[in-house]
Amino acid sequence: MKKRALIVVAFIAILFTGCCKDTQETTPQDFFTLWNSCESLTALIDFVEDATNPSSSNYIKPEDRIATFDMDGTFVGELYPTYFEYNMLEYRALDDPAYKDKAPASVKKAAQAIRDFVRKGTALPSNFDTIHANAAAKAYSGMTLAEFDAYVKEYAAQPANGFTGMTYGESFYKPMLEVFRYLQSNGFATYVVSGSDRFICRALVESLGFNPTRVIGMDVKLMSSNQGEEAGVYYTMGKEEEIIRTDQLIIKNLKTNKVLQINQEIGKTPVLSFGNSGGDAAMHNFCLGNTQYKTAAFMLIADDPDRDHANREKALDLGTKWKNAGYHVISMRDDFKTIYGYGVQKVDFTFPSE
């Protein structure tokens, strides 16, 4: 009897310890080690605790806990010295020895506009988002998805311009990765909804263990490697064929296009939305227009010129604009203990001679 009683006591102790451990692991203090105490973080924690409390009138059913995140400038750096996909296109068209001599004129022109913007401060042409998207579609046309994934990762392995101690592929805002983990631990499905190429996004977030089915981005038309001119609805792909990229742009996933793609691919209205620019405002407004649940939207501002290549005055103006629009503002300078990690330092940009 004594032996049986000891076993029962030990079993109860294990259950109790395990229960306490699980509860402790899901407290905010265990997740947000890289944040300062701030209004934006408090707002997020209060929202999640309210939304996951079954006794609250603001309780959100687990299947409706949808959070959408822009990528560039929201949890991936974009100031080295511009977007990752812009930097990669510039390299592809102007420097890549395997491609630069056969790049179409329109691709070279777009790449040169990026180079002039970065190195000379020349303004980008109007509607450059669309210009770049069409040029990028052409620049990587004919690559299989595996080849393109490898190309992105090879470029991402280079040191990030303007920083020491970090590659492009490591340039995540470490405090924002804590937001992902916190939300996921509380039953939220987190989606990347980016203006960048969907397959670039997938390649960059793979190291985070991110589900590729939850990545939405710019899209180009795909085809089977032996399909030729035949429409996919009539063509039967063979077992040995691969999927390749074409030069036809389907959608540049910015502004209202983000909302349309969320509806196409997720089929539900988000309850949380995270972004950093006007390209994310439509996604935020769509979230805040959710009539079923209480919602919240957050905008990051790049206001830290000491740890990042930021324009503080411009960022503060945007912060005021975002607050007036009803968004919570995350200050990278005031709210983050570190941006890219303690071993990363900002340095001057360097460019090879042309």
KEZA-130603 format. One line per field, with one value per residue: residue number from 1; x, y, z of N, C-alpha, C in turn. Coordinates in pm, whole numbers. Layout:
! residues N
k <- c(NUM_...);
nu <- c(X_...);
nv <- c(Y_...);
nw <- c(Z_...);
cau <- c(X_...);
cav <- c(Y_...);
caw <- c(Z_...);
cu <- c(X_...);
cv <- c(Y_...);
cw <- c(Z_...);
This chain:
! residues 354
k <- c(1_2_3_4_5_6_7_8_9_10_11_12_13_14_15_16_17_18_19_20_21_22_23_24_25_26_27_28_29_30_31_32_33_34_35_36_37_38_39_40_41_42_43_44_45_46_47_48_49_50_51_52_53_54_55_56_57_58_59_60_61_62_63_64_65_66_67_68_69_70_71_72_73_74_75_76_77_78_79_80_81_82_83_84_85_86_87_88_89_90_91_92_93_94_95_96_97_98_99_100_101_102_103_104_105_106_107_108_109_110_111_112_113_114_115_116_117_118_119_120_121_122_123_124_125_126_127_128_129_130_131_132_133_134_135_136_137_138_139_140_141_142_143_144_145_146_147_148_149_150_151_152_153_154_155_156_157_158_159_160_161_162_163_164_165_166_167_168_169_170_171_172_173_174_175_176_177_178_179_180_181_182_183_184_185_186_187_188_189_190_191_192_193_194_195_196_197_198_199_200_201_202_203_204_205_206_207_208_209_210_211_212_213_214_215_216_217_218_219_220_221_222_223_224_225_226_227_228_229_230_231_232_233_234_235_236_237_238_239_240_241_242_243_244_245_246_247_248_249_250_251_252_253_254_255_256_257_258_259_260_261_262_263_264_265_266_267_268_269_270_271_272_273_274_275_276_277_278_279_280_281_282_283_284_285_286_287_288_289_290_291_292_293_294_295_296_297_298_299_300_301_302_303_304_305_306_307_308_309_310_311_312_313_314_315_316_317_318_319_320_321_322_323_324_325_326_327_328_329_330_331_332_333_334_335_336_337_338_339_340_341_342_343_344_345_346_347_348_349_350_351_352_353_354);
nu <- c(83_193_386_226_89_296_363_132_135_372_303_97_247_413_226_131_363_420_194_218_456_384_200_365_539_386_346_370_617_803_836_888_1166_1328_1217_1145_957_657_401_299_361_224_-36_-61_-27_-242_-453_-427_-452_-711_-851_-813_-936_-1186_-1397_-1431_-1603_-1485_-1371_-1205_-1264_-1053_-1017_-1054_-851_-658_-362_-196_106_308_622_893_1057_888_928_1160_1468_1486_1650_1905_2070_1811_1502_1528_1458_1485_1759_1855_1761_1902_2164_2133_2076_2282_2528_2554_2742_2647_2415_2391_2472_2276_2044_1726_1657_1465_1477_1741_1719_1541_1692_1911_1789_1738_2003_2095_1925_2008_2287_2325_2115_1907_1569_1328_1148_801_539_707_695_539_688_928_827_744_990_1134_990_1065_1343_1395_1274_1216_1365_1358_1149_1304_1561_1534_1483_1728_1890_1798_1864_2141_2215_2117_2294_2506_2701_2509_2469_2592_2602_2768_2836_2613_2419_2220_2018_1989_1876_1660_1417_1470_1305_1050_1029_979_718_585_625_493_226_168_187_-39_-241_-281_-297_-40_31_235_213_311_460_672_816_651_800_1051_998_927_1173_1330_1204_1213_1413_1307_1126_881_555_519_276_150_237_206_245_389_315_413_325_326_451_452_752_766_548_510_332_81_-227_-268_-501_-555_-330_-144_69_382_549_821_859_923_831_833_927_763_768_551_374_147_29_102_155_37_-109_-455_-454_-339_-545_-731_-592_-570_-836_-871_-693_-686_-943_-1069_-1126_-860_-772_-565_-311_-2_234_437_421_259_174_63_-163_-423_-458_-450_-679_-876_-861_-931_-1189_-1327_-1623_-1702_-1529_-1330_-1046_-699_-436_-94_181_518_779_1071_1275_1527_1825_2075_2109_2015_1970_1814_1566_1493_1329_1145_1029_904_709_553_475_297_99_13_-88_-303_-457_-556_-392_-169_153_478_784_1100_1330_1266_1118_1244_1495_1710_1770_1857_1996_2246_2504_2529_2627_2573_2714_2882_2748_2885_3008_3097_3325_3196);
nv <- c(-121_121_159_183_417_602_599_708_965_1060_1061_1251_1471_1498_1561_1802_1959_1959_2092_2343_2423_2441_2653_2855_2879_3002_3261_3613_3723_3526_3528_3788_3900_4078_4322_4653_4787_4907_5099_4984_4710_4642_4685_4482_4246_4274_4259_3994_3838_3900_3815_3543_3456_3263_3357_3617_3883_3946_3722_3516_3267_2982_2902_3136_3304_3489_3628_3871_3953_4194_4172_4293_4539_4502_4259_4183_4322_4623_4822_4814_4872_4909_4739_4380_4228_4421_4479_4229_4206_4415_4314_4080_4172_4352_4263_3983_3736_3524_3607_3885_3976_3893_4004_4152_4479_4627_4513_4569_4846_4890_4780_4954_5187_5128_5106_5368_5504_5403_5459_5719_5868_5927_5979_5716_5603_5697_5478_5262_5023_4850_4854_4736_4482_4368_4365_4193_3958_3894_3870_3635_3442_3119_2980_2693_2625_2522_2600_2877_2913_2827_3024_3259_3199_3175_3436_3560_3473_3643_3903_4150_4462_4754_4667_4484_4148_4008_3840_3888_3700_3662_3881_3947_4117_4075_4115_4107_3846_3728_3807_3652_3394_3421_3472_3238_3050_3106_3014_3147_3172_3259_3465_3553_3835_3980_4236_4151_3899_3589_3349_3436_3530_3286_3151_3312_3300_3038_2943_3007_2818_2855_2794_2722_2739_2947_3183_3467_3652_3867_3743_3543_3395_3043_2742_2410_2229_2118_2217_2418_2616_2533_2551_2516_2396_2210_2062_1778_1723_1556_1292_1340_1606_1955_2246_2568_2916_3186_3478_3633_3854_3810_3933_4221_4240_4459_4717_4743_4507_4329_4281_4159_3926_3806_3740_3562_3353_3297_3337_3443_3721_3899_3930_4051_4268_4348_4586_4825_5038_5257_5077_4878_4972_4928_4656_4669_4827_4662_4457_4602_4658_4433_4292_4099_4047_4202_4392_4464_4674_4716_4931_4945_5181_5304_5443_5461_5575_5504_5228_5131_5204_5462_5721_5936_6166_6153_5907_5964_6144_5972_5802_5964_5994_5727_5674_5851_5724_5515_5304_5104_5209_5093_5167_5134_5230_5300_5088_4843_4640_4540_4530_4367_4183_4142_4117_4252_4529_4859_5001_5212_5219_5024_5021_4851_4966_5089);
nw <- c(0_83_-111_-338_-273_-270_-537_-650_-534_-644_-916_-921_-849_-1070_-1268_-1166_-1166_-1438_-1533_-1414_-1535_-1807_-1794_-1705_-1920_-2111_-2036_-2088_-2006_-2054_-2323_-2428_-2416_-2540_-2557_-2448_-2171_-2285_-2455_-2691_-2673_-2439_-2527_-2717_-2560_-2379_-2560_-2661_-2427_-2353_-2581_-2573_-2349_-2231_-2080_-2146_-2315_-2548_-2649_-2884_-3111_-3155_-3427_-3562_-3502_-3656_-3772_-3957_-4124_-4270_-4449_-4531_-4353_-4145_-4010_-4123_-4220_-4417_-4493_-4619_-4870_-4942_-5025_-4997_-5228_-5425_-5410_-5488_-5751_-5870_-5851_-6003_-6269_-6329_-6232_-6208_-6348_-6497_-6609_-6667_-6924_-7092_-7006_-7053_-7194_-7051_-6800_-6720_-6715_-6503_-6295_-6299_-6219_-5953_-5861_-5901_-5731_-5484_-5472_-5564_-5477_-5643_-5734_-5748_-6038_-6099_-5993_-5947_-5811_-5968_-6202_-6115_-6040_-6284_-6417_-6252_-6289_-6550_-6516_-6375_-6518_-6649_-6464_-6255_-5968_-5763_-5844_-5831_-5558_-5452_-5562_-5438_-5170_-5187_-5254_-5025_-4837_-4836_-4673_-4505_-4647_-4496_-4238_-3976_-3879_-3969_-4213_-4513_-4503_-4234_-4129_-3945_-3746_-3427_-3191_-3309_-3390_-3153_-3116_-3309_-3196_-2952_-3030_-3176_-2972_-2839_-2993_-3238_-3589_-3795_-4068_-4344_-4539_-4802_-5013_-5156_-5374_-5361_-5349_-5282_-5026_-4902_-4914_-4747_-4495_-4430_-4258_-4015_-3963_-4070_-4191_-4526_-4661_-4550_-4654_-4843_-5138_-5396_-5719_-5997_-6311_-6327_-6486_-6630_-6707_-6967_-7092_-7281_-7516_-7458_-7285_-6933_-6849_-7038_-7062_-6956_-6702_-6690_-6499_-6462_-6500_-6414_-6219_-6348_-6350_-6517_-6735_-6681_-6495_-6231_-6001_-5807_-5479_-5304_-5099_-5157_-5297_-5121_-4943_-5113_-5177_-4926_-4884_-5096_-5031_-4754_-4656_-4439_-4218_-4077_-3726_-3610_-3729_-3879_-3983_-4172_-4343_-4588_-4777_-4632_-4513_-4615_-4558_-4279_-4234_-4332_-4145_-3910_-3975_-3922_-3828_-3656_-3444_-3183_-3278_-3372_-3495_-3592_-3645_-3738_-3689_-3839_-3657_-3550_-3584_-3493_-3464_-3699_-4050_-4057_-4100_-3874_-3836_-4049_-3981_-3735_-3815_-3968_-3763_-3616_-3810_-3835_-3580_-3575_-3759_-3620_-3554_-3354_-3261_-3308_-3186_-3307_-3196_-2928_-2824_-2872_-2733_-2868_-3221_-3449_-3308_-3054_-3144_-3381_-3576_-3692_-3984_-4226_-4561_-4826_-5159_-5456_-5709_-6016);
cau <- c(0_281_450_124_62_410_353_24_184_472_232_30_352_457_119_127_483_404_92_276_557_315_144_475_598_300_331_441_754_890_850_933_1292_1400_1134_1131_819_609_257_262_366_113_-159_-64_-50_-380_-542_-420_-508_-856_-904_-801_-1006_-1321_-1497_-1438_-1694_-1400_-1309_-1199_-1252_-921_-1013_-1062_-736_-574_-274_-123_230_395_756_1002_1039_800_1011_1285_1527_1468_1731_2043_2010_1670_1442_1607_1431_1543_1903_1884_1741_2017_2276_2101_2080_2401_2652_2559_2810_2573_2290_2388_2490_2154_1928_1652_1680_1373_1527_1858_1676_1486_1805_1993_1714_1764_2142_2105_1854_2089_2422_2326_1999_1811_1434_1279_1038_668_488_821_657_494_804_1016_763_751_1130_1172_929_1150_1480_1408_1194_1285_1419_1267_1130_1420_1673_1511_1501_1873_1947_1765_1940_2282_2231_2089_2408_2606_2691_2414_2537_2563_2605_2863_2783_2481_2391_2084_1926_1977_1838_1527_1401_1458_1185_929_1022_914_574_538_622_389_94_151_166_-176_-337_-301_-235_33_52_315_142_418_468_783_786_610_904_1157_953_939_1315_1384_1145_1227_1498_1226_1032_750_476_515_138_103_313_139_329_382_313_425_263_411_412_529_872_745_413_511_226_-49_-288_-262_-629_-557_-201_-120_210_444_610_959_863_938_757_924_874_751_790_421_333_5_-16_194_73_44_-231_-578_-425_-316_-678_-789_-522_-610_-966_-854_-613_-717_-1088_-1120_-1075_-767_-803_-442_-238_125_298_528_415_129_135_-4_-277_-546_-466_-488_-818_-958_-862_-1008_-1328_-1386_-1743_-1730_-1442_-1241_-923_-593_-335_31_276_654_845_1217_1314_1651_1938_2199_2120_1967_1985_1679_1541_1409_1229_1041_961_816_592_469_416_180_-1_-42_-170_-428_-536_-609_-299_-67_284_595_907_1216_1430_1225_1051_1329_1625_1800_1693_1901_2076_2349_2632_2520_2657_2552_2833_2852_2731_2999_2969_3210_3331_3125);
cav <- c(0_239_175_235_557_683_612_804_1098_1100_1089_1380_1574_1517_1634_1939_2028_1981_2196_2473_2457_2486_2785_2951_2899_3083_3396_3708_3747_3424_3551_3921_3932_4177_4441_4740_4811_5012_5100_4893_4572_4628_4674_4349_4146_4290_4209_3848_3780_3919_3735_3399_3431_3217_3431_3754_3910_3962_3592_3482_3123_2950_2895_3271_3382_3510_3745_3891_4031_4233_4119_4392_4653_4463_4168_4165_4452_4673_4943_4774_5001_4908_4606_4265_4189_4525_4454_4107_4234_4496_4221_3987_4235_4434_4204_3837_3702_3423_3662_4028_4005_3858_4068_4244_4621_4675_4463_4650_4982_4887_4756_5075_5283_5091_5141_5514_5541_5363_5516_5861_5935_5962_5929_5608_5646_5675_5342_5170_4891_4770_4842_4634_4351_4317_4337_4073_3843_3862_3839_3498_3354_2998_2907_2607_2678_2481_2685_3010_2904_2822_3154_3352_3165_3206_3581_3595_3434_3750_3999_4258_4589_4851_4603_4376_4042_3964_3824_3928_3596_3665_4018_3952_4196_3971_4131_4068_3700_3694_3826_3531_3281_3448_3452_3097_2976_3137_2961_3232_3136_3377_3466_3658_3893_4071_4284_4082_3773_3483_3248_3501_3526_3149_3119_3388_3262_2894_2920_3028_2709_2908_2712_2791_2761_3071_3293_3528_3760_3890_3616_3534_3273_2925_2643_2287_2249_2077_2259_2501_2715_2473_2595_2416_2326_2103_1990_1686_1724_1426_1267_1389_1750_2047_2372_2679_3052_3253_3622_3699_3896_3792_4036_4285_4226_4579_4794_4666_4373_4244_4242_4064_3798_3747_3677_3449_3243_3265_3325_3500_3853_3893_4004_4126_4302_4414_4639_4936_5141_5281_4958_4787_5039_4861_4532_4709_4874_4542_4394_4684_4656_4305_4321_3985_4046_4314_4374_4563_4684_4770_4980_4974_5295_5293_5571_5439_5595_5453_5084_5099_5315_5515_5864_5950_6271_6096_5801_6023_6197_5857_5755_6048_5958_5595_5686_5916_5628_5415_5192_5110_5236_5030_5243_5046_5288_5303_4965_4726_4639_4519_4512_4249_4099_4222_4108_4322_4672_4941_5065_5282_5137_5014_4981_4831_5063_5041);
caw <- c(0_90_-242_-430_-234_-315_-683_-678_-497_-744_-1042_-904_-848_-1208_-1338_-1115_-1215_-1581_-1553_-1378_-1634_-1929_-1768_-1697_-2052_-2197_-1985_-2173_-1961_-2111_-2466_-2467_-2348_-2620_-2561_-2332_-2130_-2375_-2482_-2799_-2623_-2345_-2607_-2777_-2456_-2331_-2664_-2668_-2305_-2361_-2691_-2544_-2224_-2265_-2004_-2196_-2427_-2666_-2679_-3026_-3130_-3209_-3573_-3617_-3455_-3775_-3765_-4082_-4110_-4379_-4424_-4536_-4265_-4035_-3931_-4197_-4251_-4554_-4508_-4645_-4835_-4981_-5011_-5038_-5366_-5510_-5412_-5564_-5893_-5913_-5870_-6112_-6401_-6354_-6182_-6217_-6474_-6573_-6662_-6698_-7067_-7167_-6944_-7142_-7168_-6947_-6672_-6690_-6682_-6366_-6204_-6292_-6138_-5813_-5831_-5893_-5608_-5369_-5470_-5597_-5419_-5748_-5705_-5832_-6124_-6044_-6011_-5959_-5760_-6083_-6293_-6059_-6043_-6421_-6447_-6176_-6356_-6665_-6475_-6323_-6602_-6694_-6350_-6180_-5833_-5684_-5883_-5778_-5413_-5428_-5600_-5330_-5050_-5212_-5239_-4886_-4753_-4839_-4563_-4528_-4666_-4392_-4105_-3950_-3796_-4014_-4356_-4549_-4459_-4088_-4090_-3885_-3624_-3324_-3107_-3381_-3389_-3027_-3138_-3376_-3102_-2853_-3092_-3208_-2847_-2795_-3089_-3355_-3716_-3842_-4212_-4407_-4653_-4843_-5150_-5221_-5442_-5269_-5333_-5205_-4887_-4853_-4894_-4635_-4366_-4408_-4140_-3895_-3952_-4107_-4282_-4656_-4706_-4488_-4714_-4958_-5189_-5539_-5792_-6142_-6363_-6332_-6586_-6630_-6788_-7106_-7128_-7401_-7531_-7430_-7160_-6829_-6835_-7137_-7062_-6845_-6663_-6672_-6369_-6455_-6527_-6302_-6230_-6377_-6349_-6645_-6728_-6673_-6361_-6198_-5907_-5712_-5359_-5222_-5070_-5159_-5346_-5003_-4892_-5208_-5164_-4798_-4906_-5187_-4980_-4615_-4651_-4315_-4187_-3964_-3603_-3582_-3851_-3850_-4103_-4148_-4446_-4650_-4851_-4539_-4453_-4657_-4480_-4144_-4233_-4349_-4013_-3815_-4017_-3883_-3748_-3567_-3328_-3153_-3355_-3349_-3600_-3542_-3744_-3694_-3750_-3838_-3598_-3476_-3674_-3435_-3484_-3833_-4144_-4047_-4100_-3755_-3855_-4134_-3907_-3634_-3887_-4000_-3638_-3589_-3911_-3805_-3459_-3614_-3836_-3528_-3540_-3249_-3322_-3246_-3209_-3303_-3106_-2787_-2778_-2890_-2666_-2981_-3344_-3521_-3219_-2988_-3214_-3509_-3567_-3812_-4040_-4351_-4679_-4917_-5293_-5546_-5817_-6136);
cu <- c(86_343_352_94_174_404_248_68_283_406_163_131_399_353_117_245_470_304_148_378_492_261_254_532_513_273_413_588_852_916_921_1055_1368_1322_1151_984_766_461_217_261_252_-19_-171_-96_-193_-479_-545_-481_-659_-917_-901_-867_-1151_-1431_-1517_-1539_-1618_-1327_-1318_-1179_-1117_-913_-1020_-947_-633_-494_-194_-6_285_534_862_971_947_865_1139_1338_1503_1557_1879_2076_1865_1618_1535_1584_1479_1694_1937_1863_1856_2137_2252_2124_2212_2533_2664_2622_2734_2450_2302_2399_2367_2028_1858_1674_1591_1418_1649_1820_1621_1598_1891_1922_1734_1905_2158_2036_1942_2218_2425_2211_1898_1674_1398_1165_903_621_599_790_618_608_897_956_769_894_1176_1113_1015_1288_1499_1326_1277_1350_1314_1252_1247_1542_1657_1530_1649_1938_1922_1852_2089_2306_2212_2204_2518_2591_2596_2488_2495_2561_2723_2794_2650_2478_2251_1982_1907_1917_1693_1529_1374_1338_1056_917_959_763_515_522_511_249_69_123_25_-280_-366_-230_-171_66_145_239_228_402_579_735_758_726_1031_1122_968_1084_1371_1331_1158_1308_1422_1128_892_682_465_375_80_186_243_226_300_389_336_360_368_363_497_641_855_611_408_400_88_-100_-289_-389_-639_-432_-188_29_261_516_748_970_878_853_857_849_863_775_661_383_183_-44_102_113_91_-95_-355_-557_-395_-448_-741_-725_-552_-743_-956_-793_-644_-867_-1149_-1058_-981_-821_-682_-370_-114_189_391_513_273_80_60_-134_-409_-567_-507_-635_-915_-971_-951_-1156_-1398_-1504_-1774_-1652_-1375_-1108_-820_-493_-213_120_412_701_996_1275_1445_1772_2071_2218_2072_1983_1849_1678_1442_1298_1113_960_864_692_496_401_291_66_-67_-129_-305_-519_-593_-521_-211_69_394_718_1026_1324_1391_1174_1140_1460_1737_1713_1730_1975_2195_2484_2636_2544_2628_2685_2791_2833_2860_2950_3093_3209_3265_3224);
cv <- c(126_267_235_382_649_706_715_946_1149_1138_1225_1493_1605_1598_1780_2020_2059_2090_2333_2517_2510_2627_2890_2982_2989_3222_3492_3728_3645_3447_3681_3965_4045_4306_4523_4747_4929_4993_4998_4748_4546_4609_4536_4242_4154_4233_4056_3784_3791_3825_3586_3361_3390_3293_3574_3767_3927_3833_3564_3332_3092_2951_3033_3361_3394_3639_3754_3985_4067_4179_4230_4513_4624_4357_4129_4303_4493_4794_4909_4769_5015_4766_4495_4232_4295_4503_4334_4128_4317_4407_4133_4051_4304_4367_4053_3796_3602_3481_3802_4058_3971_3918_4159_4389_4673_4631_4544_4792_4988_4869_4881_5183_5255_5133_5292_5566_5517_5443_5666_5939_5980_5901_5815_5659_5622_5534_5238_5032_4798_4749_4732_4496_4289_4283_4210_3947_3798_3811_3695_3398_3236_2919_2811_2667_2640_2567_2825_3013_2904_2956_3257_3325_3194_3356_3623_3560_3540_3841_4113_4390_4688_4794_4508_4272_3986_3948_3876_3827_3588_3796_4028_4046_4097_3992_4088_3916_3652_3712_3703_3417_3298_3421_3305_3015_2999_3102_3047_3172_3263_3362_3580_3706_4008_4119_4217_3951_3662_3384_3305_3496_3387_3113_3187_3340_3113_2864_2940_2914_2750_2818_2782_2815_2888_3191_3340_3643_3789_3757_3636_3403_3162_2833_2518_2297_2209_2124_2339_2603_2660_2519_2480_2336_2208_2014_1901_1678_1582_1414_1330_1540_1831_2171_2484_2812_3104_3402_3701_3728_3872_3906_4091_4304_4344_4640_4705_4526_4277_4193_4138_3928_3729_3676_3555_3329_3204_3247_3376_3637_3844_3968_4083_4150_4382_4461_4752_5051_5157_5163_4858_4846_4971_4732_4563_4749_4759_4469_4472_4691_4525_4330_4210_3994_4182_4287_4480_4558_4758_4812_5001_5101_5280_5425_5562_5454_5544_5304_5039_5222_5383_5667_5893_6053_6220_5991_5857_6084_6083_5802_5833_6014_5825_5598_5749_5823_5516_5293_5213_5125_5170_5109_5149_5100_5271_5169_4841_4741_4618_4504_4380_4149_4178_4216_4181_4471_4740_5003_5138_5181_5135_4965_4958_4936_5003_5030);
cw <- c(0_-46_-341_-401_-281_-465_-721_-649_-601_-876_-1037_-908_-989_-1286_-1297_-1167_-1363_-1610_-1524_-1482_-1761_-1912_-1768_-1835_-2141_-2139_-2071_-2134_-2022_-2259_-2498_-2388_-2418_-2637_-2433_-2294_-2212_-2403_-2586_-2752_-2525_-2420_-2668_-2673_-2404_-2432_-2663_-2544_-2302_-2464_-2662_-2412_-2253_-2192_-2055_-2309_-2557_-2703_-2829_-3038_-3195_-3360_-3640_-3572_-3569_-3757_-3893_-4060_-4247_-4349_-4417_-4450_-4148_-3947_-4003_-4233_-4396_-4582_-4529_-4795_-4884_-4968_-5061_-5185_-5466_-5523_-5500_-5714_-5948_-5941_-5993_-6249_-6431_-6315_-6202_-6350_-6559_-6642_-6720_-6848_-7150_-7106_-7043_-7100_-7056_-6808_-6628_-6647_-6540_-6264_-6189_-6211_-5990_-5775_-5816_-5767_-5486_-5361_-5494_-5536_-5521_-5715_-5800_-5919_-6056_-6080_-6021_-5903_-5876_-6182_-6244_-6071_-6183_-6462_-6376_-6239_-6473_-6621_-6429_-6403_-6650_-6582_-6295_-6040_-5743_-5716_-5826_-5627_-5378_-5458_-5490_-5208_-5067_-5198_-5093_-4793_-4752_-4717_-4598_-4538_-4557_-4252_-4096_-3863_-3841_-4165_-4385_-4495_-4309_-4038_-4044_-3765_-3511_-3231_-3178_-3393_-3259_-3037_-3207_-3276_-2999_-2911_-3122_-3083_-2792_-2901_-3210_-3477_-3773_-3991_-4251_-4530_-4703_-4986_-5227_-5283_-5340_-5243_-5271_-5058_-4828_-4824_-4770_-4500_-4337_-4281_-4009_-3872_-3990_-4209_-4418_-4709_-4646_-4533_-4840_-5006_-5335_-5612_-5940_-6185_-6367_-6443_-6569_-6734_-6935_-7162_-7257_-7402_-7493_-7294_-7059_-6814_-6933_-7131_-6938_-6818_-6643_-6538_-6354_-6477_-6398_-6326_-6249_-6372_-6492_-6625_-6714_-6528_-6343_-6109_-5827_-5584_-5264_-5205_-5078_-5216_-5229_-4947_-4983_-5194_-5032_-4813_-4996_-5116_-4836_-4597_-4522_-4295_-4067_-3843_-3556_-3714_-3815_-3981_-4068_-4247_-4500_-4732_-4765_-4483_-4491_-4578_-4337_-4138_-4250_-4216_-3916_-3851_-3986_-3789_-3648_-3437_-3306_-3222_-3318_-3464_-3546_-3659_-3678_-3761_-3732_-3789_-3520_-3568_-3619_-3462_-3622_-3920_-4159_-4053_-3987_-3776_-3939_-4059_-3804_-3698_-3923_-3875_-3600_-3684_-3876_-3679_-3492_-3694_-3749_-3510_-3417_-3317_-3240_-3285_-3198_-3210_-2960_-2736_-2786_-2811_-2768_-3104_-3410_-3433_-3169_-3059_-3346_-3489_-3700_-3854_-4168_-4465_-4760_-5052_-5377_-5656_-5941_-6251);
